[in-house]
């Protein structure tokens, strides 16, 4: 069975960066990615024109 922590430690020699767990940084990167994606979608939308009634 794969243990992701052991693989990470063998590759990068630690499970912390700037005193915080790598899981925190991974989750922060996911949140930032979602926020950027939402902004791209929002700013890429064209505004709807309102129909004027006479």
Secondary structure, 3 states (H helix, E strand, C coil): CCCHHHHHHHHHCCCEECCEEHHHHHHHHHHHHHHHHHHHHHHHCCCCCCCCCC
